[in-house]
Amino acid sequence: MQSDINDEVREARGHWRLVAIGASILMAVLLWIWQSPDLSAFRQWADEASHHPLTMLAVMAVMAVTLAVGLPGSIGLWLIAPFHPPWVATLMLILGSVTGALGAYWLAATFRQRYTPKGLTRRIMFVMSRRSDALTQCAFRVLPGFPHSVINYAAGLLHLPLRTFVVAAVIGLGVKWAVYASAIHGALEAVETGDALSVDVILPLLALAALLLLGAGVRRAVERRREEESEG
């Protein structure tokens, strides 16, 4: 039992490290593109193409499909946030991710007799079978690096009330995407203007740091509680 828990804890920590490394690499690439004179034509083309209605719909559709099949929602984040104002990016991210969440919920609910949950999905199912209120689901959604596919599939497998699931997804993802979109937009704008200490840049980064600290604290609390339960 203890070894299983330790394996799951290591798996969760590894996921968080991969998310942090991947986000850092993507942000570095974006900053390089934004400040490189040689890529100004490409940047202008990408900015113009990203505002075309068909492109916006296509990007949201890609995000919905990737989330529905269990891939990370951050794919949509990096296709949307760098090219739109934060409020537009947030709305697009909510539409794409909530649609994908509904798709994953439907897949899990439809094929739950053929699916055997393991690892983190099984643990989240255990928690949500006891507490599936909107606040609990929102808390999972807001945590940085927490795989949304796990929440979506767990909710579908448990056949949780769809209304609560959608409300929690809209609120939780809305808060998370708003912070992420503002932080990315502010960082790229600071590179263009050279104003790295403006309030518009610092506040989203502080909010993102607060979310990261909250997520780390919750993760440690869950790990500690599981260790105590196993020892008891």
N, C-alpha and C positions, 0 to 999 in steps of 0.2 A: 504493500500500500504506500509506504513512504517513498519507495523508489519511483512509483508511478507518479506521485505528486511532484517529486523533484524533476522528473523528465518533463512534466507539463510546465513547470515553472521555467525550466531552461528553454523550452519551446517558445513560451511567451516572451521571455527576455530576448531571444534571438530574433523574433518577429519585430520587436520594438527597435532593435539595433539596425535591422535591415531597412525599416521605414525611415529612421533618422539619417542613415547613410545615403539612401536613395534620394530623399528630399534635399539633402545638402548638395549632392552632385547636380541635380536638376536646377537648383537655384544658382549654383555657380555657372552652369552653362548659360542660363538666361541672362545673368549679369554680364557675362562675356559678350553675348550677342548684342545686348543693349548698348554696350559702351564701345564696341568695335566699329571703327569707321568703315572697314572693308565690308561689313555686313549690313550697312545701312539700307541698301536696296532690298535685301531679303527681309529686313525688319519692316520696311514700309509695305512690301507686298503682303507679308503675314498679317499686318495690322489691318490692311484694307480687306483682305479675304475673310478675316475672322468676323467682320461686321456684316457680311452678306447674310440675309435671312436663311438661305439654304445651308450655309456653313454652320450657322448657329444651331439649326435644327439637327443637322448631321452630327455635330459634336455632342449634343444632348442625347441623341439616339445611341451613339457609341458608348457614352457613359452609362446609359440605362442597360444596354445589353451586357457590358462588362460586369456591372454589379449583379445583374440577374444570374449570371453564370458563376459568380463567386470570385471575380477578379477585383483588385483594389479600386476604390473610388477615386484615388488620387490621380488616376489616368485622366479623368475629366477635369480635375482641378488644374493640372498643368496645361491643358488645352484651352481653358477658358479664362482663368484668373489673370494671366499676363496681358490679355488683349482687350479687356473690358473694364469699365469703372466698377468699383466694388459692389454697388447695389445691383447693377446688371448681372455681374458675375454670380452674385449670391443667388439671385432668382433663377438663373440658368442652372446652377449647380443643384439647387433644391429640386427643380423640375426633373432633371436628369437622374438624380440619386433616389428620389422618392419613387419615380417610375421603375427604376431598377430594383428597388426594395420590394415593390409590389410584385414584380416579376419573379424575384427569388422566393418570396412568400408563397406565390402560387405554385411554383415548381416543387417546393418542399412539401406543401400541403397535398399536392397531387400524387407525388411519388414517395410519400413518407413510409409506406409499407415496404418499399424496396431499399430504403436508406437506413444505415446504421450509424448514428452519430458517434464521433470519437473526439478525444482531446478537448480542446477549448469549446467546441460546439456542445459537447455533452455537459460540460460544467455550466455553461450559460443556460442550457435547457433546465438543469437542476435548479439554478437560481430563479429563472423566470417561471418555472412551474410553481414556485412558492410566492414570488412577487413579480407580477407582470403589469403593474400599474404604469401609467404614462411617465411618471417621474423616474422610475427605475430604468425604463427603456431610454428616456432622454439622457440619463446619466451615462449609460453605456455609449450612446451616440456621440456625446460631446468629448469623450476621452480621446486625446490624440493617439493615433496609431492603432486604435482598437478596430479590428476587422469588422466592417459592417455586414459582410456576408454571413458571419457567425450569428449576428442578431437576427438577420432576415430569415435564415434557414431555421434557426431555433424557434422563432415565432411561428413559422409555417408548419414545422413538425408538431408543435404543441397546439396548433390551430387556435392561437390567441385571437381575441376580438379584433377585427380588422380596423374598426374606427379608432381604437386606442393606439394600435400599431401605426396608423397613418399620422395621427396627431403628434405622437412622440417623434416620428421620423421627421416631420416638417419642422417642429420646434428644435429638436436636438441637432439635426443637420443644418438648420438655418443658422443657429448660433455658431456652430463650428465653421461652416463655410464663410460666414461673414468675417470672422476673425482671420481665417486663412487668406481670403481674397484681399482684405484690407492690408494685411502684412506684405503679401507679394506685390500688390500694386504700389504700396508706399515705398518698398525697397527699390523697385525698378524706376519709379519716378525720382527717387533721391539720386540714383545714378545719372539720370538724364539732366537734372537741374543742379546737381552738386550740393544740394541742401540736405545733408544727412541728419540734421538735428531738429527738424521741424516736428511739430506736435502730430501732424498727420502720419508721420513715419514712426515715431516713437510709441504712440498709444497702441496701435495694433500689435507691435512687437511685444509690448508689455503684456497685453492680453493673451498673446500666444504663449509667452513664458509662463503666465499664470495657469493656463490650461495644461501645459506640460508638467508643471509642478503638481497640479491636482491629479493628473493621470498617474504620475509616479507614486504619489501618496496612496491613491486608491489601490494601485497594483500591489504595493507593499503590504497594505492592510489585508487584501485578499490572500496573498501568499502566507502571511503570518497566521491568519485564521485557519487556513487549511492545514498548516503545520501543527497548530494547537489541537485541531480536531483529530488528526492522525495519531498524535501522541496520547490523546485522551482515549 
